[in-house]
Every structure is written in structure tokens, then in C-alpha cells.
């Protein structure tokens, strides 16, 4: 398990940055591309500020998986938009996102 901790930190940091960014999604929603761009920018800022340490977590695939997982839990909804664009909106469990964010931050402080 100890050998896997570095890889798990990548995911934890990615999910934490995603939760922070999603907490700023307005009821009207944002395009999925804009949300992923905002998450990547937030992650880059987190690296500069020393909030996160693993640049590997700032990948399109990992952040996309985090966004999909939050959609599965109902924190956000992802629906079809114009053309190929998809829209991310607050989901029925959006209020629980703050608790998830705090738990992830607590875990990262212990690591």
C-alpha cells in the first residue's frame, strides 16, 4: 500500500482541485470544456502556491474522470448542449461537495 501512496496522491489532489472548481459553478452552468479549463488553471495555481505537489494530477484524463465521478454522485449534472458541447450544472447533491472538498483537504494535509 505504501508504494501506491504517490499515485493515490495524484488522484486525491485532482479530485480536490475539481471539487474546489465545481463549487464555483453557477446554477446556469458552464460548458464542460470551460469547466475543465478552469480546473486545469486552478490546479496550476495550486502547484505554484504549494497547495498541491503532484503535477501529474493535472491531466485531462484524470480531471475528466474526477468530473465524471462527481456527476455519478449527483454533485453536478452533465447534459447535452449545442453541437458537441456538454453543459455542467449543479446537481441534486451539490451541497455535499463542500464536505467532500474538506475531507480531501484533510487527507492531503496528513500526507
MINU-420670 format. One record per atom (N, C-alpha, C): residue number from 1; x negated, y, z negated; atom name. Coordinates in Angstrom, 1 decimal, decimal comma. Example, Ala and Ser with C-alpha at 12.3 -4.5 7.8 and 13.67 -1.06 7.14 Angstrom:
<pt k="1" px="-13,2" py="-5,7" pz="-7,8" a="N"/>
<pt k="1" px="-12,3" py="-4,5" pz="-7,8" a="CA"/>
<pt k="1" px="-13,2" py="-3,3" pz="-7,8" a="C"/>
<pt k="2" px="-12,8" py="-2,2" pz="-7,1" a="N"/>
<pt k="2" px="-13,7" py="-1,1" pz="-7,1" a="CA"/>
<pt k="2" px="-12,9" py="0,0" pz="-7,9" a="C"/>
END
This chain:
<pt k="1" px="-0,8" py="-1,2" pz="0,0" a="N"/>
<pt k="1" px="0,0" py="0,0" pz="0,0" a="CA"/>
<pt k="1" px="-0,9" py="1,3" pz="0,0" a="C"/>
<pt k="2" px="-2,0" py="1,2" pz="-0,7" a="N"/>
<pt k="2" px="-2,8" py="2,4" pz="-0,8" a="CA"/>
<pt k="2" px="-3,4" py="2,7" pz="0,6" a="C"/>
<pt k="3" px="-3,7" py="1,7" pz="1,4" a="N"/>
<pt k="3" px="-4,2" py="2,0" pz="2,8" a="CA"/>
<pt k="3" px="-3,1" py="2,7" pz="3,7" a="C"/>
<pt k="4" px="-1,9" py="2,5" pz="3,4" a="N"/>
<pt k="4" px="-0,8" py="3,1" pz="4,1" a="CA"/>
<pt k="4" px="-0,4" py="4,6" pz="3,7" a="C"/>
<pt k="5" px="-1,0" py="5,0" pz="2,5" a="N"/>
<pt k="5" px="-0,5" py="6,3" pz="2,0" a="CA"/>
<pt k="5" px="-0,8" py="7,4" pz="2,9" a="C"/>
<pt k="6" px="-1,9" py="7,4" pz="3,6" a="N"/>
<pt k="6" px="-2,2" py="8,5" pz="4,5" a="CA"/>
<pt k="6" px="-1,2" py="8,7" pz="5,6" a="C"/>
<pt k="7" px="-0,7" py="7,5" pz="6,2" a="N"/>
<pt k="7" px="0,3" py="7,5" pz="7,2" a="CA"/>
<pt k="7" px="1,6" py="8,0" pz="6,7" a="C"/>
<pt k="8" px="1,9" py="7,5" pz="5,5" a="N"/>
<pt k="8" px="3,2" py="7,9" pz="4,8" a="CA"/>
<pt k="8" px="3,2" py="9,4" pz="4,6" a="C"/>
<pt k="9" px="2,1" py="10,0" pz="4,2" a="N"/>
<pt k="9" px="2,0" py="11,4" pz="4,0" a="CA"/>
<pt k="9" px="2,3" py="12,2" pz="5,3" a="C"/>
<pt k="10" px="1,9" py="11,7" pz="6,4" a="N"/>
<pt k="10" px="2,3" py="12,3" pz="7,7" a="CA"/>
<pt k="10" px="3,8" py="12,4" pz="7,9" a="C"/>
<pt k="11" px="4,5" py="11,3" pz="7,6" a="N"/>
<pt k="11" px="5,9" py="11,3" pz="7,7" a="CA"/>
<pt k="11" px="6,6" py="12,2" pz="6,7" a="C"/>
<pt k="12" px="6,1" py="12,1" pz="5,5" a="N"/>
<pt k="12" px="6,7" py="12,9" pz="4,4" a="CA"/>
<pt k="12" px="6,5" py="14,4" pz="4,7" a="C"/>
<pt k="13" px="5,4" py="14,8" pz="5,2" a="N"/>
<pt k="13" px="5,2" py="16,3" pz="5,5" a="CA"/>
<pt k="13" px="6,1" py="16,7" pz="6,7" a="C"/>
<pt k="14" px="6,2" py="15,8" pz="7,7" a="N"/>
<pt k="14" px="7,0" py="16,1" pz="8,8" a="CA"/>
<pt k="14" px="8,5" py="16,2" pz="8,4" a="C"/>
<pt k="15" px="9,0" py="15,3" pz="7,6" a="N"/>
<pt k="15" px="10,3" py="15,4" pz="7,1" a="CA"/>
<pt k="15" px="10,6" py="16,6" pz="6,2" a="C"/>
<pt k="16" px="9,6" py="16,9" pz="5,4" a="N"/>
<pt k="16" px="9,7" py="18,1" pz="4,6" a="CA"/>
<pt k="16" px="9,8" py="19,4" pz="5,4" a="C"/>
<pt k="17" px="9,0" py="19,5" pz="6,4" a="N"/>
<pt k="17" px="9,0" py="20,7" pz="7,2" a="CA"/>
<pt k="17" px="10,3" py="20,8" pz="8,1" a="C"/>
<pt k="18" px="10,8" py="19,6" pz="8,5" a="N"/>
<pt k="18" px="12,0" py="19,6" pz="9,2" a="CA"/>
<pt k="18" px="13,2" py="20,0" pz="8,3" a="C"/>
<pt k="19" px="13,2" py="19,5" pz="7,1" a="N"/>
<pt k="19" px="14,3" py="19,9" pz="6,1" a="CA"/>
<pt k="19" px="14,2" py="21,4" pz="5,9" a="C"/>
<pt k="20" px="13,1" py="21,9" pz="5,7" a="N"/>
<pt k="20" px="13,0" py="23,4" pz="5,5" a="CA"/>
<pt k="20" px="13,5" py="24,2" pz="6,6" a="C"/>
<pt k="21" px="13,2" py="23,8" pz="7,8" a="N"/>
<pt k="21" px="13,6" py="24,5" pz="9,0" a="CA"/>
<pt k="21" px="15,1" py="24,3" pz="9,2" a="C"/>
<pt k="22" px="15,6" py="23,1" pz="9,0" a="N"/>
<pt k="22" px="17,1" py="22,9" pz="9,2" a="CA"/>
<pt k="22" px="17,9" py="23,6" pz="8,2" a="C"/>
<pt k="23" px="17,3" py="23,9" pz="7,1" a="N"/>
<pt k="23" px="18,1" py="24,7" pz="6,1" a="CA"/>
<pt k="23" px="18,4" py="26,1" pz="6,6" a="C"/>
<pt k="24" px="17,7" py="26,5" pz="7,6" a="N"/>
<pt k="24" px="17,9" py="27,8" pz="8,2" a="CA"/>
<pt k="24" px="18,9" py="27,8" pz="9,4" a="C"/>
<pt k="25" px="19,3" py="26,6" pz="9,8" a="N"/>
<pt k="25" px="20,2" py="26,5" pz="11,0" a="CA"/>
<pt k="25" px="21,6" py="27,1" pz="10,6" a="C"/>
<pt k="26" px="22,0" py="28,0" pz="11,4" a="N"/>
<pt k="26" px="23,3" py="28,7" pz="11,2" a="CA"/>
<pt k="26" px="24,4" py="27,8" pz="11,6" a="C"/>
<pt k="27" px="25,6" py="28,1" pz="11,1" a="N"/>
<pt k="27" px="26,8" py="27,4" pz="11,5" a="CA"/>
<pt k="27" px="27,1" py="27,3" pz="13,0" a="C"/>
<pt k="28" px="26,7" py="28,3" pz="13,7" a="N"/>
<pt k="28" px="26,9" py="28,3" pz="15,2" a="CA"/>
<pt k="28" px="26,0" py="27,4" pz="15,9" a="C"/>
<pt k="29" px="24,9" py="27,0" pz="15,2" a="N"/>
<pt k="29" px="24,0" py="26,0" pz="15,8" a="CA"/>
<pt k="29" px="22,9" py="26,7" pz="16,6" a="C"/>
<pt k="30" px="22,0" py="25,8" pz="17,0" a="N"/>
<pt k="30" px="20,8" py="26,2" pz="17,9" a="CA"/>
<pt k="30" px="20,6" py="25,0" pz="18,8" a="C"/>
<pt k="31" px="19,9" py="25,3" pz="19,9" a="N"/>
<pt k="31" px="19,6" py="24,2" pz="20,8" a="CA"/>
<pt k="31" px="18,6" py="23,3" pz="20,2" a="C"/>
<pt k="32" px="18,6" py="22,0" pz="20,5" a="N"/>
<pt k="32" px="17,7" py="21,1" pz="19,9" a="CA"/>
<pt k="32" px="16,2" py="21,5" pz="20,2" a="C"/>
<pt k="33" px="16,0" py="22,0" pz="21,4" a="N"/>
<pt k="33" px="14,7" py="22,4" pz="21,8" a="CA"/>
<pt k="33" px="14,2" py="23,6" pz="20,9" a="C"/>
<pt k="34" px="15,1" py="24,5" pz="20,7" a="N"/>
<pt k="34" px="14,8" py="25,7" pz="19,8" a="CA"/>
<pt k="34" px="14,5" py="25,2" pz="18,4" a="C"/>
<pt k="35" px="15,3" py="24,2" pz="17,9" a="N"/>
<pt k="35" px="15,1" py="23,7" pz="16,5" a="CA"/>
<pt k="35" px="13,7" py="23,0" pz="16,5" a="C"/>
<pt k="36" px="13,4" py="22,2" pz="17,4" a="N"/>
<pt k="36" px="12,1" py="21,5" pz="17,4" a="CA"/>
<pt k="36" px="10,9" py="22,5" pz="17,5" a="C"/>
<pt k="37" px="11,1" py="23,5" pz="18,3" a="N"/>
<pt k="37" px="10,0" py="24,6" pz="18,4" a="CA"/>
<pt k="37" px="9,9" py="25,3" pz="17,1" a="C"/>
<pt k="38" px="11,0" py="25,6" pz="16,4" a="N"/>
<pt k="38" px="10,9" py="26,2" pz="15,1" a="CA"/>
<pt k="38" px="10,3" py="25,3" pz="14,1" a="C"/>
<pt k="39" px="10,5" py="24,0" pz="14,1" a="N"/>
<pt k="39" px="9,9" py="23,1" pz="13,2" a="CA"/>
<pt k="39" px="8,4" py="23,1" pz="13,4" a="C"/>
<pt k="40" px="8,0" py="23,0" pz="14,7" a="N"/>
<pt k="40" px="6,6" py="23,0" pz="15,0" a="CA"/>
<pt k="40" px="5,9" py="24,2" pz="14,5" a="C"/>
<pt k="41" px="6,5" py="25,4" pz="14,7" a="N"/>
<pt k="41" px="5,9" py="26,6" pz="14,2" a="CA"/>
<pt k="41" px="5,8" py="26,7" pz="12,7" a="C"/>
<pt k="42" px="6,9" py="26,2" pz="12,0" a="N"/>
<pt k="42" px="6,8" py="26,1" pz="10,6" a="CA"/>
<pt k="42" px="5,7" py="25,2" pz="10,1" a="C"/>
<pt k="43" px="5,6" py="24,1" pz="10,8" a="N"/>
<pt k="43" px="4,5" py="23,1" pz="10,4" a="CA"/>
<pt k="43" px="3,1" py="23,8" pz="10,6" a="C"/>
<pt k="44" px="2,9" py="24,5" pz="11,7" a="N"/>
<pt k="44" px="1,7" py="25,1" pz="11,9" a="CA"/>
<pt k="44" px="1,4" py="26,2" pz="10,9" a="C"/>
<pt k="45" px="2,4" py="26,9" pz="10,5" a="N"/>
<pt k="45" px="2,2" py="27,9" pz="9,4" a="CA"/>
<pt k="45" px="1,9" py="27,2" pz="8,1" a="C"/>
<pt k="46" px="2,6" py="26,1" pz="7,8" a="N"/>
<pt k="46" px="2,3" py="25,3" pz="6,6" a="CA"/>
<pt k="46" px="0,9" py="24,8" pz="6,6" a="C"/>
<pt k="47" px="0,3" py="24,4" pz="7,7" a="N"/>
<pt k="47" px="-1,1" py="24,0" pz="7,8" a="CA"/>
<pt k="47" px="-2,0" py="25,1" pz="7,4" a="C"/>
<pt k="48" px="-1,7" py="26,3" pz="8,0" a="N"/>
<pt k="48" px="-2,6" py="27,5" pz="7,7" a="CA"/>
<pt k="48" px="-2,5" py="27,9" pz="6,2" a="C"/>
<pt k="49" px="-1,3" py="27,8" pz="5,6" a="N"/>
<pt k="49" px="-1,1" py="28,2" pz="4,2" a="CA"/>
<pt k="49" px="-1,5" py="27,1" pz="3,2" a="C"/>
<pt k="50" px="-1,9" py="25,9" pz="3,7" a="N"/>
<pt k="50" px="-2,3" py="24,8" pz="2,8" a="CA"/>
<pt k="50" px="-1,1" py="24,1" pz="2,2" a="C"/>
<pt k="51" px="0,1" py="24,3" pz="2,7" a="N"/>
<pt k="51" px="1,3" py="23,6" pz="2,2" a="CA"/>
<pt k="51" px="1,3" py="22,1" pz="2,6" a="C"/>
<pt k="52" px="0,8" py="21,9" pz="3,8" a="N"/>
<pt k="52" px="0,7" py="20,5" pz="4,3" a="CA"/>
<pt k="52" px="-0,8" py="20,3" pz="4,8" a="C"/>
<pt k="53" px="-1,2" py="19,1" pz="4,8" a="N"/>
<pt k="53" px="-2,6" py="18,8" pz="5,1" a="CA"/>
<pt k="53" px="-2,8" py="17,9" pz="6,4" a="C"/>
<pt k="54" px="-1,7" py="17,3" pz="6,9" a="N"/>
<pt k="54" px="-1,8" py="16,3" pz="8,0" a="CA"/>
<pt k="54" px="-1,4" py="16,9" pz="9,3" a="C"/>
<pt k="55" px="-2,3" py="17,4" pz="10,2" a="N"/>
<pt k="55" px="-1,8" py="17,9" pz="11,4" a="CA"/>
<pt k="55" px="-1,2" py="16,9" pz="12,3" a="C"/>
<pt k="56" px="-1,4" py="15,6" pz="12,0" a="N"/>
<pt k="56" px="-0,8" py="14,5" pz="12,8" a="CA"/>
<pt k="56" px="0,7" py="14,5" pz="12,7" a="C"/>
<pt k="57" px="1,2" py="15,0" pz="11,6" a="N"/>
<pt k="57" px="2,6" py="15,0" pz="11,4" a="CA"/>
<pt k="57" px="3,4" py="16,0" pz="12,3" a="C"/>
<pt k="58" px="2,7" py="16,9" pz="12,9" a="N"/>
<pt k="58" px="3,3" py="17,9" pz="13,7" a="CA"/>
<pt k="58" px="3,3" py="17,5" pz="15,2" a="C"/>
<pt k="59" px="3,9" py="16,3" pz="15,4" a="N"/>
<pt k="59" px="4,0" py="15,7" pz="16,7" a="CA"/>
<pt k="59" px="5,5" py="15,8" pz="17,1" a="C"/>
<pt k="60" px="5,7" py="15,9" pz="18,4" a="N"/>
<pt k="60" px="7,1" py="15,9" pz="18,9" a="CA"/>
<pt k="60" px="7,9" py="14,7" pz="18,6" a="C"/>
<pt k="61" px="7,2" py="13,5" pz="18,6" a="N"/>
<pt k="61" px="7,9" py="12,3" pz="18,3" a="CA"/>
<pt k="61" px="8,3" py="12,2" pz="16,8" a="C"/>
<pt k="62" px="7,3" py="12,5" pz="16,0" a="N"/>
<pt k="62" px="7,6" py="12,4" pz="14,5" a="CA"/>
<pt k="62" px="8,7" py="13,4" pz="14,1" a="C"/>
<pt k="63" px="8,6" py="14,6" pz="14,6" a="N"/>
<pt k="63" px="9,6" py="15,7" pz="14,2" a="CA"/>
<pt k="63" px="10,9" py="15,3" pz="14,8" a="C"/>
<pt k="64" px="10,9" py="14,8" pz="16,1" a="N"/>
<pt k="64" px="12,2" py="14,4" pz="16,7" a="CA"/>
<pt k="64" px="12,8" py="13,2" pz="15,9" a="C"/>
<pt k="65" px="12,0" py="12,3" pz="15,4" a="N"/>
<pt k="65" px="12,6" py="11,2" pz="14,6" a="CA"/>
<pt k="65" px="13,1" py="11,8" pz="13,3" a="C"/>
<pt k="66" px="12,5" py="12,8" pz="12,7" a="N"/>
<pt k="66" px="13,0" py="13,4" pz="11,4" a="CA"/>
<pt k="66" px="14,3" py="14,0" pz="11,7" a="C"/>
<pt k="67" px="14,4" py="14,8" pz="12,8" a="N"/>
<pt k="67" px="15,7" py="15,4" pz="13,2" a="CA"/>
<pt k="67" px="16,8" py="14,4" pz="13,4" a="C"/>
<pt k="68" px="16,5" py="13,3" pz="14,1" a="N"/>
<pt k="68" px="17,4" py="12,2" pz="14,3" a="CA"/>
<pt k="68" px="17,9" py="11,6" pz="13,0" a="C"/>
<pt k="69" px="16,9" py="11,4" pz="12,1" a="N"/>
<pt k="69" px="17,3" py="10,8" pz="10,8" a="CA"/>
<pt k="69" px="18,2" py="11,7" pz="10,0" a="C"/>
<pt k="70" px="18,0" py="13,0" pz="10,0" a="N"/>
<pt k="70" px="18,9" py="14,0" pz="9,3" a="CA"/>
<pt k="70" px="20,2" py="14,0" pz="10,0" a="C"/>
<pt k="71" px="20,3" py="13,7" pz="11,3" a="N"/>
<pt k="71" px="21,6" py="13,6" pz="12,0" a="CA"/>
<pt k="71" px="22,3" py="12,3" pz="11,5" a="C"/>
<pt k="72" px="21,6" py="11,3" pz="11,4" a="N"/>
<pt k="72" px="22,2" py="10,0" pz="10,9" a="CA"/>
<pt k="72" px="22,8" py="10,1" pz="9,5" a="C"/>
<pt k="73" px="22,1" py="10,9" pz="8,7" a="N"/>
<pt k="73" px="22,6" py="11,1" pz="7,3" a="CA"/>
<pt k="73" px="23,7" py="12,1" pz="7,2" a="C"/>
<pt k="74" px="24,0" py="12,8" pz="8,3" a="N"/>
<pt k="74" px="25,1" py="13,8" pz="8,3" a="CA"/>
<pt k="74" px="24,7" py="15,2" pz="7,9" a="C"/>
<pt k="75" px="23,4" py="15,4" pz="7,6" a="N"/>
<pt k="75" px="23,0" py="16,7" pz="7,3" a="CA"/>
<pt k="75" px="23,2" py="17,7" pz="8,4" a="C"/>
<pt k="76" px="23,0" py="17,2" pz="9,6" a="N"/>
<pt k="76" px="23,2" py="18,0" pz="10,8" a="CA"/>
<pt k="76" px="24,0" py="17,1" pz="11,8" a="C"/>
<pt k="77" px="24,6" py="17,8" pz="12,8" a="N"/>
<pt k="77" px="25,2" py="17,1" pz="13,9" a="CA"/>
<pt k="77" px="24,4" py="17,5" pz="15,2" a="C"/>
<pt k="78" px="24,3" py="16,6" pz="16,1" a="N"/>
<pt k="78" px="23,7" py="16,9" pz="17,4" a="CA"/>
<pt k="78" px="24,7" py="16,6" pz="18,5" a="C"/>
<pt k="79" px="25,1" py="17,6" pz="19,2" a="N"/>
<pt k="79" px="26,2" py="17,4" pz="20,2" a="CA"/>
<pt k="79" px="25,7" py="17,9" pz="21,6" a="C"/>
<pt k="80" px="26,4" py="17,5" pz="22,6" a="N"/>
<pt k="80" px="26,0" py="17,9" pz="24,0" a="CA"/>
<pt k="80" px="26,3" py="19,4" pz="24,1" a="C"/>
<pt k="81" px="25,4" py="20,0" pz="24,8" a="N"/>
<pt k="81" px="25,6" py="21,4" pz="25,1" a="CA"/>
<pt k="81" px="25,7" py="21,6" pz="26,6" a="C"/>
<pt k="82" px="25,2" py="22,7" pz="27,1" a="N"/>
<pt k="82" px="25,2" py="23,0" pz="28,6" a="CA"/>
<pt k="82" px="24,1" py="22,2" pz="29,2" a="C"/>
<pt k="83" px="24,5" py="21,5" pz="30,3" a="N"/>
<pt k="83" px="23,5" py="20,7" pz="31,0" a="CA"/>
<pt k="83" px="22,9" py="19,6" pz="30,1" a="C"/>
<pt k="84" px="21,6" py="19,6" pz="30,1" a="N"/>
<pt k="84" px="20,9" py="18,5" pz="29,3" a="CA"/>
<pt k="84" px="20,7" py="18,9" pz="27,9" a="C"/>
<pt k="85" px="20,9" py="20,2" pz="27,6" a="N"/>
<pt k="85" px="20,6" py="20,7" pz="26,3" a="CA"/>
<pt k="85" px="21,6" py="20,2" pz="25,2" a="C"/>
<pt k="86" px="21,1" py="19,9" pz="24,0" a="N"/>
<pt k="86" px="21,9" py="19,5" pz="22,9" a="CA"/>
<pt k="86" px="21,9" py="20,5" pz="21,8" a="C"/>
<pt k="87" px="23,0" py="20,6" pz="21,1" a="N"/>
<pt k="87" px="23,1" py="21,6" pz="20,1" a="CA"/>
<pt k="87" px="23,1" py="21,0" pz="18,7" a="C"/>
<pt k="88" px="22,3" py="21,6" pz="17,8" a="N"/>
<pt k="88" px="22,1" py="21,2" pz="16,4" a="CA"/>
<pt k="88" px="22,9" py="22,1" pz="15,5" a="C"/>
<pt k="89" px="23,8" py="21,5" pz="14,8" a="N"/>
<pt k="89" px="24,7" py="22,3" pz="13,9" a="CA"/>
<pt k="89" px="24,7" py="21,7" pz="12,5" a="C"/>
<pt k="90" px="25,1" py="22,5" pz="11,5" a="N"/>
<pt k="90" px="25,2" py="22,0" pz="10,1" a="CA"/>
<pt k="90" px="26,2" py="20,8" pz="10,1" a="C"/>
<pt k="91" px="25,9" py="19,7" pz="9,4" a="N"/>
<pt k="91" px="26,8" py="18,6" pz="9,3" a="CA"/>
<pt k="91" px="27,5" py="18,6" pz="8,0" a="C"/>
<pt k="92" px="28,3" py="17,5" pz="7,8" a="N"/>
<pt k="92" px="29,2" py="17,5" pz="6,6" a="CA"/>
<pt k="92" px="28,3" py="17,3" pz="5,3" a="C"/>
<pt k="93" px="27,1" py="16,8" pz="5,4" a="N"/>
<pt k="93" px="26,3" py="16,6" pz="4,3" a="CA"/>
<pt k="93" px="25,1" py="17,6" pz="4,2" a="C"/>
<pt k="94" px="25,3" py="18,7" pz="4,9" a="N"/>
<pt k="94" px="24,3" py="19,7" pz="5,0" a="CA"/>
<pt k="94" px="23,8" py="20,2" pz="3,6" a="C"/>
<pt k="95" px="24,7" py="20,3" pz="2,7" a="N"/>
<pt k="95" px="24,4" py="20,8" pz="1,3" a="CA"/>
<pt k="95" px="23,4" py="19,9" pz="0,6" a="C"/>
<pt k="96" px="23,3" py="18,6" pz="1,0" a="N"/>
<pt k="96" px="22,3" py="17,7" pz="0,4" a="CA"/>
<pt k="96" px="20,9" py="17,9" pz="0,9" a="C"/>
<pt k="97" px="20,8" py="18,7" pz="1,9" a="N"/>
<pt k="97" px="19,4" py="18,9" pz="2,5" a="CA"/>
<pt k="97" px="18,5" py="19,6" pz="1,5" a="C"/>
<pt k="98" px="19,0" py="20,5" pz="0,7" a="N"/>
<pt k="98" px="18,2" py="21,1" pz="-0,3" a="CA"/>
<pt k="98" px="17,6" py="20,2" pz="-1,3" a="C"/>
<pt k="99" px="18,3" py="19,2" pz="-1,8" a="N"/>
<pt k="99" px="17,9" py="18,2" pz="-2,7" a="CA"/>
<pt k="99" px="16,8" py="17,3" pz="-2,0" a="C"/>
<pt k="100" px="17,0" py="16,9" pz="-0,8" a="N"/>
<pt k="100" px="16,0" py="16,1" pz="-0,1" a="CA"/>
<pt k="100" px="14,7" py="16,9" pz="0,1" a="C"/>
<pt k="101" px="14,8" py="18,2" pz="0,4" a="N"/>
<pt k="101" px="13,6" py="19,0" pz="0,5" a="CA"/>
<pt k="101" px="12,9" py="19,1" pz="-0,8" a="C"/>
<pt k="102" px="13,6" py="19,3" pz="-1,9" a="N"/>
<pt k="102" px="12,9" py="19,3" pz="-3,2" a="CA"/>
<pt k="102" px="12,2" py="18,0" pz="-3,6" a="C"/>
<pt k="103" px="12,9" py="16,9" pz="-3,3" a="N"/>
<pt k="103" px="12,3" py="15,6" pz="-3,6" a="CA"/>
<pt k="103" px="11,0" py="15,4" pz="-2,8" a="C"/>
<pt k="104" px="11,0" py="15,7" pz="-1,5" a="N"/>
<pt k="104" px="9,9" py="15,6" pz="-0,7" a="CA"/>
<pt k="104" px="8,7" py="16,5" pz="-1,1" a="C"/>
<pt k="105" px="9,1" py="17,7" pz="-1,5" a="N"/>
<pt k="105" px="8,0" py="18,7" pz="-2,0" a="CA"/>
<pt k="105" px="7,4" py="18,1" pz="-3,3" a="C"/>
<pt k="106" px="8,2" py="17,6" pz="-4,2" a="N"/>
<pt k="106" px="7,7" py="17,0" pz="-5,4" a="CA"/>
<pt k="106" px="6,8" py="15,8" pz="-5,2" a="C"/>
<pt k="107" px="7,2" py="15,0" pz="-4,2" a="N"/>
<pt k="107" px="6,3" py="13,8" pz="-3,9" a="CA"/>
<pt k="107" px="5,0" py="14,3" pz="-3,3" a="C"/>
<pt k="108" px="5,0" py="15,3" pz="-2,5" a="N"/>
<pt k="108" px="3,8" py="15,8" pz="-1,9" a="CA"/>
<pt k="108" px="2,9" py="16,5" pz="-2,9" a="C"/>
<pt k="109" px="3,4" py="17,1" pz="-3,9" a="N"/>
<pt k="109" px="2,6" py="17,7" pz="-5,0" a="CA"/>
<pt k="109" px="1,9" py="16,7" pz="-5,8" a="C"/>
<pt k="110" px="2,5" py="15,5" pz="-5,9" a="N"/>
<pt k="110" px="1,9" py="14,4" pz="-6,7" a="CA"/>
<pt k="110" px="0,8" py="13,7" pz="-5,9" a="C"/>
<pt k="111" px="0,9" py="13,8" pz="-4,6" a="N"/>
<pt k="111" px="-0,1" py="13,1" pz="-3,8" a="CA"/>
<pt k="111" px="-1,5" py="13,8" pz="-3,8" a="C"/>
END
